[in-house]
Amino acid sequence: MTKAKIIQEISEKTGTQTAKVEAIIEALMVSVKEHIILKEKVSLRGFGNFIAKKRAAKLARNISKNITINLPAHYIPAFKPAKKFSERVKKAVK
């Protein structure tokens, strides 16, 4: 599912103009990104948590050049789904 399809679906379910829904979705995404960049946890109850997860420094290999690269510690965006949400997905996929 794409962002455009999500916007269309929300617009149809709520009866709100597509442009307004798009602006709200964009504002939500910008807000979540900004807080993750600041290493703040963003919690959406019943859905999950967006976090900045720290990756430890490690050695990696560039197999095309056959050299070893030292990757420093860094942060990556991550999502941890809510427990009930995870359980529903597990049951639905079986």
CORSUL-V6153 format. One record per residue. N is the residue number from 1. RES is the residue in one small letter. PSI is psi in whole degrees, -180 to 180 (* if undefined). OMEGA is omega in whole degrees, 0 to 359 (999 if undefined). D_CENTER is the distance of its C-alpha to the mean C-alpha in Angstrom with 2 decimals. Layout:
[[N;RES;PSI;OMEGA;D_CENTER] [N;RES;PSI;OMEGA;D_CENTER]]
This chain:
[[1;m;136;180;14.26] [2;t;167;178;13.70] [3;k;-39;180;12.83] [4;a;-40;179;16.63] [5;k;-38;177;17.28] [6;i;-45;179;15.02] [7;i;-45;180;16.88] [8;q;-44;181;20.12] [9;e;-45;179;19.65] [10;i;-41;178;18.94] [11;s;-44;179;21.86] [12;e;-41;182;24.12] [13;k;-33;184;23.36] [14;t;-15;183;23.87] [15;g;18;180;26.50] [16;t;147;179;24.79] [17;q;143;181;25.22] [18;t;-41;181;22.56] [19;a;-39;179;22.66] [20;k;-43;179;22.03] [21;v;-43;179;19.05] [22;e;-43;179;17.59] [23;a;-40;179;18.33] [24;i;-45;180;16.68] [25;i;-44;178;13.38] [26;e;-44;179;13.58] [27;a;-40;177;14.56] [28;l;-47;182;11.70] [29;m;-42;179;9.15] [30;v;-44;180;11.68] [31;s;-46;179;12.15] [32;v;-46;180;8.69] [33;k;-46;181;8.79] [34;e;-42;181;12.39] [35;h;-34;176;12.12] [36;i;-41;177;9.75] [37;i;-34;177;12.33] [38;l;7;180;14.98] [39;k;33;175;13.68] [40;e;144;178;13.53] [41;k;135;177;11.70] [42;v;115;183;10.23] [43;s;128;173;11.52] [44;l;101;186;11.64] [45;r;130;180;14.71] [46;g;-11;180;14.96] [47;f;-57;178;11.29] [48;g;-171;182;9.73] [49;n;136;171;8.75] [50;f;130;184;6.19] [51;i;162;170;8.58] [52;a;111;184;10.21] [53;k;132;181;11.81] [54;k;130;175;15.23] [55;r;133;180;16.57] [56;a;157;175;20.36] [57;a;147;180;22.73] [58;k;166;174;24.03] [59;l;135;178;26.32] [60;a;167;180;25.12] [61;r;136;170;27.28] [62;n;101;188;27.50] [63;i;-23;179;29.27] [64;s;-33;179;30.48] [65;k;-6;180;32.39] [66;n;49;177;32.94] [67;i;159;177;32.10] [68;t;137;181;30.26] [69;i;137;176;27.62] [70;n;114;177;26.76] [71;l;122;180;23.05] [72;p;165;175;22.77] [73;a;143;181;20.44] [74;h;169;179;17.16] [75;y;147;175;13.73] [76;i;150;175;10.40] [77;p;142;180;6.84] [78;a;159;179;6.08] [79;f;131;175;5.34] [80;k;111;183;8.87] [81;p;154;176;10.02] [82;a;152;184;13.18] [83;k;-48;181;16.39] [84;k;-38;178;17.83] [85;f;-45;178;14.85] [86;s;-43;180;15.00] [87;e;-42;179;18.75] [88;r;-40;179;18.75] [89;v;-43;180;16.76] [90;k;-44;180;19.20] [91;k;-38;183;22.14] [92;a;-31;185;21.21] [93;v;-26;183;20.75] [94;k;*;999;24.10]]
